[in-house]
Amino acid sequence: MSPSTDWGPIVVAVILFILLSPGLLFQLPAHHRVIEFGNMGTSGISILVHAILFFCILTILVVAIGIHIHAA
């Protein structure tokens, strides 16, 4: 029997990468406000904030909660 592959972290990372792209759904911090929605813009600090959010949420979902998707 071959070992099954755990696709959970990969699926969660891809979904979070898409959703937390700066400017797609929201940008934190924005150019003129603290948060703007759907402005499709970005800045260096915004990329840093979104990267930290990505890492924190990914760590919580994969390590603390333990999301696993096993493929045969």
PyMOL Python script that loads the backbone (N, CA, C, O; Angstrom):
from pymol import cmd

cmd.read_pdbstr("""\
ATOM      1  N   MET A   1       0.849  -1.179   0.000  1.00  0.00           N
ATOM      2  CA  MET A   1       0.000   0.000   0.000  1.00  0.00           C
ATOM      3  C   MET A   1       0.894   1.241   0.000  1.00  0.00           C
ATOM      4  O   MET A   1       1.808   1.346   0.817  1.00  0.00           O
ATOM      5  N   SER A   2       0.638   2.162  -0.897  1.00  0.00           N
ATOM      6  CA  SER A   2       1.440   3.377  -0.985  1.00  0.00           C
ATOM      7  C   SER A   2       0.959   4.407   0.036  1.00  0.00           C
ATOM      8  O   SER A   2      -0.223   4.442   0.378  1.00  0.00           O
ATOM      9  N   PRO A   3       1.880   5.245   0.523  1.00  0.00           N
ATOM     10  CA  PRO A   3       1.474   6.265   1.495  1.00  0.00           C
ATOM     11  C   PRO A   3       0.593   7.327   0.832  1.00  0.00           C
ATOM     12  O   PRO A   3       0.817   7.702  -0.320  1.00  0.00           O
ATOM     13  N   SER A   4      -0.387   7.795   1.556  1.00  0.00           N
ATOM     14  CA  SER A   4      -1.268   8.823   1.012  1.00  0.00           C
ATOM     15  C   SER A   4      -0.645  10.206   1.231  1.00  0.00           C
ATOM     16  O   SER A   4       0.102  10.426   2.185  1.00  0.00           O
ATOM     17  N   THR A   5      -0.963  11.104   0.349  1.00  0.00           N
ATOM     18  CA  THR A   5      -0.423  12.456   0.401  1.00  0.00           C
ATOM     19  C   THR A   5      -1.404  13.363   1.128  1.00  0.00           C
ATOM     20  O   THR A   5      -2.608  13.312   0.881  1.00  0.00           O
ATOM     21  N   ASP A   6      -0.886  14.187   2.019  1.00  0.00           N
ATOM     22  CA  ASP A   6      -1.712  15.132   2.761  1.00  0.00           C
ATOM     23  C   ASP A   6      -1.789  16.435   1.969  1.00  0.00           C
ATOM     24  O   ASP A   6      -0.820  17.194   1.919  1.00  0.00           O
ATOM     25  N   TRP A   7      -2.940  16.693   1.351  1.00  0.00           N
ATOM     26  CA  TRP A   7      -3.153  17.883   0.533  1.00  0.00           C
ATOM     27  C   TRP A   7      -3.720  19.055   1.333  1.00  0.00           C
ATOM     28  O   TRP A   7      -3.884  20.142   0.780  1.00  0.00           O
ATOM     29  N   GLY A   8      -4.019  18.869   2.597  1.00  0.00           N
ATOM     30  CA  GLY A   8      -4.620  19.923   3.416  1.00  0.00           C
ATOM     31  C   GLY A   8      -3.837  21.220   3.453  1.00  0.00           C
ATOM     32  O   GLY A   8      -4.392  22.275   3.147  1.00  0.00           O
ATOM     33  N   PRO A   9      -2.545  21.175   3.824  1.00  0.00           N
ATOM     34  CA  PRO A   9      -1.773  22.427   3.870  1.00  0.00           C
ATOM     35  C   PRO A   9      -1.651  23.113   2.505  1.00  0.00           C
ATOM     36  O   PRO A   9      -1.625  24.341   2.426  1.00  0.00           O
ATOM     37  N   ILE A  10      -1.576  22.330   1.446  1.00  0.00           N
ATOM     38  CA  ILE A  10      -1.446  22.907   0.105  1.00  0.00           C
ATOM     39  C   ILE A  10      -2.728  23.619  -0.298  1.00  0.00           C
ATOM     40  O   ILE A  10      -2.684  24.742  -0.800  1.00  0.00           O
ATOM     41  N   VAL A  11      -3.866  22.976  -0.083  1.00  0.00           N
ATOM     42  CA  VAL A  11      -5.155  23.571  -0.446  1.00  0.00           C
ATOM     43  C   VAL A  11      -5.415  24.829   0.373  1.00  0.00           C
ATOM     44  O   VAL A  11      -5.852  25.843  -0.170  1.00  0.00           O
ATOM     45  N   VAL A  12      -5.151  24.770   1.668  1.00  0.00           N
ATOM     46  CA  VAL A  12      -5.361  25.928   2.541  1.00  0.00           C
ATOM     47  C   VAL A  12      -4.445  27.077   2.126  1.00  0.00           C
ATOM     48  O   VAL A  12      -4.884  28.226   2.088  1.00  0.00           O
ATOM     49  N   ALA A  13      -3.182  26.789   1.814  1.00  0.00           N
ATOM     50  CA  ALA A  13      -2.237  27.835   1.417  1.00  0.00           C
ATOM     51  C   ALA A  13      -2.651  28.502   0.110  1.00  0.00           C
ATOM     52  O   ALA A  13      -2.548  29.722  -0.018  1.00  0.00           O
ATOM     53  N   VAL A  14      -3.116  27.722  -0.858  1.00  0.00           N
ATOM     54  CA  VAL A  14      -3.529  28.298  -2.141  1.00  0.00           C
ATOM     55  C   VAL A  14      -4.752  29.192  -1.961  1.00  0.00           C
ATOM     56  O   VAL A  14      -4.803  30.294  -2.507  1.00  0.00           O
ATOM     57  N   ILE A  15      -5.733  28.723  -1.202  1.00  0.00           N
ATOM     58  CA  ILE A  15      -6.943  29.522  -0.970  1.00  0.00           C
ATOM     59  C   ILE A  15      -6.611  30.815  -0.225  1.00  0.00           C
ATOM     60  O   ILE A  15      -7.097  31.886  -0.590  1.00  0.00           O
ATOM     61  N   LEU A  16      -5.789  30.718   0.813  1.00  0.00           N
ATOM     62  CA  LEU A  16      -5.405  31.920   1.552  1.00  0.00           C
ATOM     63  C   LEU A  16      -4.577  32.871   0.699  1.00  0.00           C
ATOM     64  O   LEU A  16      -4.735  34.087   0.806  1.00  0.00           O
ATOM     65  N   PHE A  17      -3.693  32.336  -0.150  1.00  0.00           N
ATOM     66  CA  PHE A  17      -2.887  33.188  -1.019  1.00  0.00           C
ATOM     67  C   PHE A  17      -3.770  34.001  -1.951  1.00  0.00           C
ATOM     68  O   PHE A  17      -3.519  35.185  -2.179  1.00  0.00           O
ATOM     69  N   ILE A  18      -4.798  33.369  -2.487  1.00  0.00           N
ATOM     70  CA  ILE A  18      -5.708  34.074  -3.383  1.00  0.00           C
ATOM     71  C   ILE A  18      -6.533  35.109  -2.614  1.00  0.00           C
ATOM     72  O   ILE A  18      -6.655  36.254  -3.048  1.00  0.00           O
ATOM     73  N   LEU A  19      -7.092  34.712  -1.485  1.00  0.00           N
ATOM     74  CA  LEU A  19      -7.966  35.612  -0.731  1.00  0.00           C
ATOM     75  C   LEU A  19      -7.212  36.767  -0.065  1.00  0.00           C
ATOM     76  O   LEU A  19      -7.759  37.861   0.078  1.00  0.00           O
ATOM     77  N   LEU A  20      -5.962  36.530   0.341  1.00  0.00           N
ATOM     78  CA  LEU A  20      -5.210  37.566   1.053  1.00  0.00           C
ATOM     79  C   LEU A  20      -4.256  38.347   0.155  1.00  0.00           C
ATOM     80  O   LEU A  20      -3.367  39.036   0.654  1.00  0.00           O
ATOM     81  N   SER A  21      -4.426  38.249  -1.151  1.00  0.00           N
ATOM     82  CA  SER A  21      -3.619  39.081  -2.050  1.00  0.00           C
ATOM     83  C   SER A  21      -3.997  40.543  -1.824  1.00  0.00           C
ATOM     84  O   SER A  21      -5.175  40.891  -1.899  1.00  0.00           O
ATOM     85  N   PRO A  22      -3.017  41.401  -1.548  1.00  0.00           N
ATOM     86  CA  PRO A  22      -3.340  42.799  -1.242  1.00  0.00           C
ATOM     87  C   PRO A  22      -4.104  43.465  -2.377  1.00  0.00           C
ATOM     88  O   PRO A  22      -3.666  43.446  -3.527  1.00  0.00           O
ATOM     89  N   GLY A  23      -5.243  44.051  -2.047  1.00  0.00           N
ATOM     90  CA  GLY A  23      -6.040  44.778  -3.020  1.00  0.00           C
ATOM     91  C   GLY A  23      -7.150  43.960  -3.659  1.00  0.00           C
ATOM     92  O   GLY A  23      -8.069  44.538  -4.239  1.00  0.00           O
ATOM     93  N   LEU A  24      -7.098  42.640  -3.574  1.00  0.00           N
ATOM     94  CA  LEU A  24      -8.136  41.829  -4.203  1.00  0.00           C
ATOM     95  C   LEU A  24      -9.452  41.977  -3.441  1.00  0.00           C
ATOM     96  O   LEU A  24     -10.423  42.496  -3.990  1.00  0.00           O
ATOM     97  N   LEU A  25      -9.498  41.537  -2.207  1.00  0.00           N
ATOM     98  CA  LEU A  25     -10.690  41.732  -1.370  1.00  0.00           C
ATOM     99  C   LEU A  25     -10.557  42.988  -0.518  1.00  0.00           C
ATOM    100  O   LEU A  25     -11.495  43.776  -0.395  1.00  0.00           O
ATOM    101  N   PHE A  26      -9.374  43.159   0.067  1.00  0.00           N
ATOM    102  CA  PHE A  26      -9.127  44.334   0.902  1.00  0.00           C
ATOM    103  C   PHE A  26      -7.635  44.635   0.900  1.00  0.00           C
ATOM    104  O   PHE A  26      -6.814  43.792   0.539  1.00  0.00           O
ATOM    105  N   GLN A  27      -7.303  45.858   1.312  1.00  0.00           N
ATOM    106  CA  GLN A  27      -5.915  46.255   1.468  1.00  0.00           C
ATOM    107  C   GLN A  27      -5.755  46.861   2.845  1.00  0.00           C
ATOM    108  O   GLN A  27      -6.480  47.784   3.218  1.00  0.00           O
ATOM    109  N   LEU A  28      -4.805  46.339   3.596  1.00  0.00           N
ATOM    110  CA  LEU A  28      -4.590  46.773   4.969  1.00  0.00           C
ATOM    111  C   LEU A  28      -3.110  47.042   5.164  1.00  0.00           C
ATOM    112  O   LEU A  28      -2.366  46.070   5.033  1.00  0.00           O
ATOM    113  N   PRO A  29      -2.594  48.174   5.447  1.00  0.00           N
ATOM    114  CA  PRO A  29      -3.201  49.494   5.416  1.00  0.00           C
ATOM    115  C   PRO A  29      -3.294  50.019   3.984  1.00  0.00           C
ATOM    116  O   PRO A  29      -2.500  49.653   3.117  1.00  0.00           O
ATOM    117  N   ALA A  30      -4.257  50.862   3.764  1.00  0.00           N
ATOM    118  CA  ALA A  30      -4.495  51.409   2.429  1.00  0.00           C
ATOM    119  C   ALA A  30      -3.765  52.742   2.262  1.00  0.00           C
ATOM    120  O   ALA A  30      -3.082  53.205   3.175  1.00  0.00           O
ATOM    121  N   HIS A  31      -3.917  53.342   1.103  1.00  0.00           N
ATOM    122  CA  HIS A  31      -3.228  54.604   0.827  1.00  0.00           C
ATOM    123  C   HIS A  31      -3.834  55.772   1.606  1.00  0.00           C
ATOM    124  O   HIS A  31      -3.102  56.593   2.159  1.00  0.00           O
ATOM    125  N   HIS A  32      -5.174  55.853   1.653  1.00  0.00           N
ATOM    126  CA  HIS A  32      -5.824  56.998   2.284  1.00  0.00           C
ATOM    127  C   HIS A  32      -6.577  56.643   3.555  1.00  0.00           C
ATOM    128  O   HIS A  32      -6.929  57.528   4.335  1.00  0.00           O
ATOM    129  N   ARG A  33      -6.829  55.362   3.772  1.00  0.00           N
ATOM    130  CA  ARG A  33      -7.568  54.909   4.962  1.00  0.00           C
ATOM    131  C   ARG A  33      -6.805  53.757   5.595  1.00  0.00           C
ATOM    132  O   ARG A  33      -5.762  53.332   5.097  1.00  0.00           O
ATOM    133  N   VAL A  34      -7.340  53.260   6.699  1.00  0.00           N
ATOM    134  CA  VAL A  34      -6.738  52.098   7.336  1.00  0.00           C
ATOM    135  C   VAL A  34      -6.990  50.851   6.497  1.00  0.00           C
ATOM    136  O   VAL A  34      -6.098  50.020   6.332  1.00  0.00           O
ATOM    137  N   ILE A  35      -8.206  50.721   5.966  1.00  0.00           N
ATOM    138  CA  ILE A  35      -8.561  49.580   5.146  1.00  0.00           C
ATOM    139  C   ILE A  35      -9.425  50.030   3.977  1.00  0.00           C
ATOM    140  O   ILE A  35     -10.323  50.856   4.143  1.00  0.00           O
ATOM    141  N   GLU A  36      -9.156  49.495   2.812  1.00  0.00           N
ATOM    142  CA  GLU A  36      -9.975  49.751   1.625  1.00  0.00           C
ATOM    143  C   GLU A  36     -10.348  48.405   1.016  1.00  0.00           C
ATOM    144  O   GLU A  36      -9.577  47.448   1.087  1.00  0.00           O
ATOM    145  N   PHE A  37     -11.521  48.337   0.426  1.00  0.00           N
ATOM    146  CA  PHE A  37     -12.017  47.098  -0.142  1.00  0.00           C
ATOM    147  C   PHE A  37     -12.018  47.163  -1.668  1.00  0.00           C
ATOM    148  O   PHE A  37     -12.542  48.110  -2.256  1.00  0.00           O
ATOM    149  N   GLY A  38     -11.425  46.147  -2.304  1.00  0.00           N
ATOM    150  CA  GLY A  38     -11.470  45.999  -3.752  1.00  0.00           C
ATOM    151  C   GLY A  38     -10.839  47.107  -4.553  1.00  0.00           C
ATOM    152  O   GLY A  38     -11.334  47.435  -5.631  1.00  0.00           O
ATOM    153  N   ASN A  39      -9.764  47.697  -4.069  1.00  0.00           N
ATOM    154  CA  ASN A  39      -9.165  48.802  -4.806  1.00  0.00           C
ATOM    155  C   ASN A  39      -8.095  48.341  -5.794  1.00  0.00           C
ATOM    156  O   ASN A  39      -7.626  49.150  -6.595  1.00  0.00           O
ATOM    157  N   MET A  40      -7.695  47.072  -5.765  1.00  0.00           N
ATOM    158  CA  MET A  40      -6.697  46.478  -6.662  1.00  0.00           C
ATOM    159  C   MET A  40      -5.365  47.228  -6.632  1.00  0.00           C
ATOM    160  O   MET A  40      -4.645  47.253  -7.631  1.00  0.00           O
ATOM    161  N   GLY A  41      -5.041  47.830  -5.511  1.00  0.00           N
ATOM    162  CA  GLY A  41      -3.770  48.508  -5.349  1.00  0.00           C
ATOM    163  C   GLY A  41      -2.945  47.822  -4.275  1.00  0.00           C
ATOM    164  O   GLY A  41      -3.446  46.960  -3.553  1.00  0.00           O
ATOM    165  N   THR A  42      -1.683  48.204  -4.171  1.00  0.00           N
ATOM    166  CA  THR A  42      -0.828  47.612  -3.152  1.00  0.00           C
ATOM    167  C   THR A  42       0.311  48.562  -2.812  1.00  0.00           C
ATOM    168  O   THR A  42       0.562  49.533  -3.526  1.00  0.00           O
ATOM    169  N   SER A  43       0.979  48.273  -1.735  1.00  0.00           N
ATOM    170  CA  SER A  43       2.164  49.020  -1.321  1.00  0.00           C
ATOM    171  C   SER A  43       3.069  48.043  -0.579  1.00  0.00           C
ATOM    172  O   SER A  43       2.667  46.918  -0.280  1.00  0.00           O
ATOM    173  N   GLY A  44       4.273  48.470  -0.289  1.00  0.00           N
ATOM    174  CA  GLY A  44       5.221  47.602   0.401  1.00  0.00           C
ATOM    175  C   GLY A  44       4.756  47.201   1.788  1.00  0.00           C
ATOM    176  O   GLY A  44       4.861  46.034   2.165  1.00  0.00           O
ATOM    177  N   ILE A  45       4.247  48.149   2.546  1.00  0.00           N
ATOM    178  CA  ILE A  45       3.770  47.841   3.899  1.00  0.00           C
ATOM    179  C   ILE A  45       2.539  46.946   3.854  1.00  0.00           C
ATOM    180  O   ILE A  45       2.350  46.098   4.726  1.00  0.00           O
ATOM    181  N   SER A  46       1.707  47.135   2.843  1.00  0.00           N
ATOM    182  CA  SER A  46       0.527  46.294   2.678  1.00  0.00           C
ATOM    183  C   SER A  46       0.922  44.847   2.383  1.00  0.00           C
ATOM    184  O   SER A  46       0.301  43.916   2.896  1.00  0.00           O
ATOM    185  N   ILE A  47       1.944  44.658   1.565  1.00  0.00           N
ATOM    186  CA  ILE A  47       2.439  43.312   1.273  1.00  0.00           C
ATOM    187  C   ILE A  47       2.959  42.655   2.543  1.00  0.00           C
ATOM    188  O   ILE A  47       2.708  41.473   2.778  1.00  0.00           O
ATOM    189  N   LEU A  48       3.676  43.407   3.359  1.00  0.00           N
ATOM    190  CA  LEU A  48       4.197  42.877   4.618  1.00  0.00           C
ATOM    191  C   LEU A  48       3.072  42.486   5.574  1.00  0.00           C
ATOM    192  O   LEU A  48       3.117  41.412   6.173  1.00  0.00           O
ATOM    193  N   VAL A  49       2.071  43.341   5.721  1.00  0.00           N
ATOM    194  CA  VAL A  49       0.946  43.051   6.608  1.00  0.00           C
ATOM    195  C   VAL A  49       0.175  41.824   6.130  1.00  0.00           C
ATOM    196  O   VAL A  49      -0.193  40.972   6.939  1.00  0.00           O
ATOM    197  N   HIS A  50      -0.072  41.728   4.837  1.00  0.00           N
ATOM    198  CA  HIS A  50      -0.796  40.582   4.295  1.00  0.00           C
ATOM    199  C   HIS A  50       0.024  39.297   4.419  1.00  0.00           C
ATOM    200  O   HIS A  50      -0.551  38.228   4.626  1.00  0.00           O
ATOM    201  N   ALA A  51       1.340  39.374   4.297  1.00  0.00           N
ATOM    202  CA  ALA A  51       2.195  38.196   4.480  1.00  0.00           C
ATOM    203  C   ALA A  51       2.153  37.705   5.923  1.00  0.00           C
ATOM    204  O   ALA A  51       2.116  36.499   6.166  1.00  0.00           O
ATOM    205  N   ILE A  52       2.157  38.625   6.874  1.00  0.00           N
ATOM    206  CA  ILE A  52       2.057  38.243   8.285  1.00  0.00           C
ATOM    207  C   ILE A  52       0.698  37.622   8.574  1.00  0.00           C
ATOM    208  O   ILE A  52       0.613  36.617   9.280  1.00  0.00           O
ATOM    209  N   LEU A  53      -0.373  38.215   8.033  1.00  0.00           N
ATOM    210  CA  LEU A  53      -1.709  37.631   8.194  1.00  0.00           C
ATOM    211  C   LEU A  53      -1.779  36.229   7.583  1.00  0.00           C
ATOM    212  O   LEU A  53      -2.341  35.314   8.185  1.00  0.00           O
ATOM    213  N   PHE A  54      -1.209  36.063   6.390  1.00  0.00           N
ATOM    214  CA  PHE A  54      -1.186  34.768   5.714  1.00  0.00           C
ATOM    215  C   PHE A  54      -0.499  33.726   6.587  1.00  0.00           C
ATOM    216  O   PHE A  54      -1.035  32.636   6.791  1.00  0.00           O
ATOM    217  N   PHE A  55       0.682  34.051   7.102  1.00  0.00           N
ATOM    218  CA  PHE A  55       1.431  33.110   7.927  1.00  0.00           C
ATOM    219  C   PHE A  55       0.674  32.743   9.200  1.00  0.00           C
ATOM    220  O   PHE A  55       0.630  31.571   9.575  1.00  0.00           O
ATOM    221  N   CYS A  56       0.080  33.729   9.865  1.00  0.00           N
ATOM    222  CA  CYS A  56      -0.648  33.469  11.110  1.00  0.00           C
ATOM    223  C   CYS A  56      -1.877  32.592  10.875  1.00  0.00           C
ATOM    224  O   CYS A  56      -2.096  31.623  11.602  1.00  0.00           O
ATOM    225  N   ILE A  57      -2.670  32.924   9.875  1.00  0.00           N
ATOM    226  CA  ILE A  57      -3.880  32.148   9.603  1.00  0.00           C
ATOM    227  C   ILE A  57      -3.528  30.747   9.117  1.00  0.00           C
ATOM    228  O   ILE A  57      -4.177  29.779   9.513  1.00  0.00           O
ATOM    229  N   LEU A  58      -2.509  30.623   8.262  1.00  0.00           N
ATOM    230  CA  LEU A  58      -2.082  29.306   7.791  1.00  0.00           C
ATOM    231  C   LEU A  58      -1.589  28.442   8.947  1.00  0.00           C
ATOM    232  O   LEU A  58      -1.911  27.256   9.016  1.00  0.00           O
ATOM    233  N   THR A  59      -0.817  29.024   9.846  1.00  0.00           N
ATOM    234  CA  THR A  59      -0.317  28.284  10.997  1.00  0.00           C
ATOM    235  C   THR A  59      -1.458  27.821  11.895  1.00  0.00           C
ATOM    236  O   THR A  59      -1.448  26.686  12.372  1.00  0.00           O
ATOM    237  N   ILE A  60      -2.428  28.675  12.126  1.00  0.00           N
ATOM    238  CA  ILE A  60      -3.569  28.305  12.965  1.00  0.00           C
ATOM    239  C   ILE A  60      -4.363  27.175  12.316  1.00  0.00           C
ATOM    240  O   ILE A  60      -4.717  26.206  12.988  1.00  0.00           O
ATOM    241  N   LEU A  61      -4.644  27.284  11.030  1.00  0.00           N
ATOM    242  CA  LEU A  61      -5.465  26.280  10.366  1.00  0.00           C
ATOM    243  C   LEU A  61      -4.753  24.935  10.207  1.00  0.00           C
ATOM    244  O   LEU A  61      -5.379  23.888  10.372  1.00  0.00           O
ATOM    245  N   VAL A  62      -3.467  24.948   9.891  1.00  0.00           N
ATOM    246  CA  VAL A  62      -2.761  23.698   9.602  1.00  0.00           C
ATOM    247  C   VAL A  62      -2.201  23.058  10.870  1.00  0.00           C
ATOM    248  O   VAL A  62      -2.323  21.847  11.053  1.00  0.00           O
ATOM    249  N   VAL A  63      -1.591  23.851  11.741  1.00  0.00           N
ATOM    250  CA  VAL A  63      -0.945  23.275  12.915  1.00  0.00           C
ATOM    251  C   VAL A  63      -1.913  23.140  14.091  1.00  0.00           C
ATOM    252  O   VAL A  63      -2.040  22.059  14.667  1.00  0.00           O
ATOM    253  N   ALA A  64      -2.589  24.219  14.446  1.00  0.00           N
ATOM    254  CA  ALA A  64      -3.442  24.188  15.632  1.00  0.00           C
ATOM    255  C   ALA A  64      -4.728  23.407  15.418  1.00  0.00           C
ATOM    256  O   ALA A  64      -5.094  22.571  16.244  1.00  0.00           O
ATOM    257  N   ILE A  65      -5.412  23.676  14.316  1.00  0.00           N
ATOM    258  CA  ILE A  65      -6.677  22.973  14.041  1.00  0.00           C
ATOM    259  C   ILE A  65      -6.403  21.637  13.385  1.00  0.00           C
ATOM    260  O   ILE A  65      -7.102  20.661  13.655  1.00  0.00           O
ATOM    261  N   GLY A  66      -5.396  21.577  12.527  1.00  0.00           N
ATOM    262  CA  GLY A  66      -5.004  20.315  11.909  1.00  0.00           C
ATOM    263  C   GLY A  66      -5.868  19.914  10.725  1.00  0.00           C
ATOM    264  O   GLY A  66      -6.435  18.821  10.721  1.00  0.00           O
ATOM    265  N   ILE A  67      -5.979  20.763   9.735  1.00  0.00           N
ATOM    266  CA  ILE A  67      -6.748  20.431   8.529  1.00  0.00           C
ATOM    267  C   ILE A  67      -5.938  19.459   7.685  1.00  0.00           C
ATOM    268  O   ILE A  67      -4.796  19.741   7.322  1.00  0.00           O
ATOM    269  N   HIS A  68      -6.529  18.323   7.377  1.00  0.00           N
ATOM    270  CA  HIS A  68      -5.875  17.288   6.559  1.00  0.00           C
ATOM    271  C   HIS A  68      -6.819  16.802   5.480  1.00  0.00           C
ATOM    272  O   HIS A  68      -7.991  16.533   5.743  1.00  0.00           O
ATOM    273  N   ILE A  69      -6.310  16.691   4.271  1.00  0.00           N
ATOM    274  CA  ILE A  69      -7.040  16.120   3.152  1.00  0.00           C
ATOM    275  C   ILE A  69      -6.135  15.036   2.572  1.00  0.00           C
ATOM    276  O   ILE A  69      -5.078  15.343   2.021  1.00  0.00           O
ATOM    277  N   HIS A  70      -6.533  13.796   2.689  1.00  0.00           N
ATOM    278  CA  HIS A  70      -5.693  12.683   2.238  1.00  0.00           C
ATOM    279  C   HIS A  70      -6.190  12.167   0.893  1.00  0.00           C
ATOM    280  O   HIS A  70      -7.375  11.885   0.718  1.00  0.00           O
ATOM    281  N   ALA A  71      -5.259  12.048  -0.057  1.00  0.00           N
ATOM    282  CA  ALA A  71      -5.565  11.513  -1.370  1.00  0.00           C
ATOM    283  C   ALA A  71      -4.990  10.094  -1.454  1.00  0.00           C
ATOM    284  O   ALA A  71      -3.925   9.800  -0.911  1.00  0.00           O
ATOM    285  N   ALA A  72      -5.705   9.256  -2.130  1.00  0.00           N
ATOM    286  CA  ALA A  72      -5.244   7.859  -2.246  1.00  0.00           C
ATOM    287  C   ALA A  72      -4.145   7.724  -3.261  1.00  0.00           C
ATOM    288  O   ALA A  72      -3.643   6.622  -3.484  1.00  0.00           O
TER     289      ALA A  72
END
""", "prot")
cmd.dss("prot")
cmd.show_as("cartoon", "prot")
cmd.util.cbc("prot")
cmd.orient("prot")
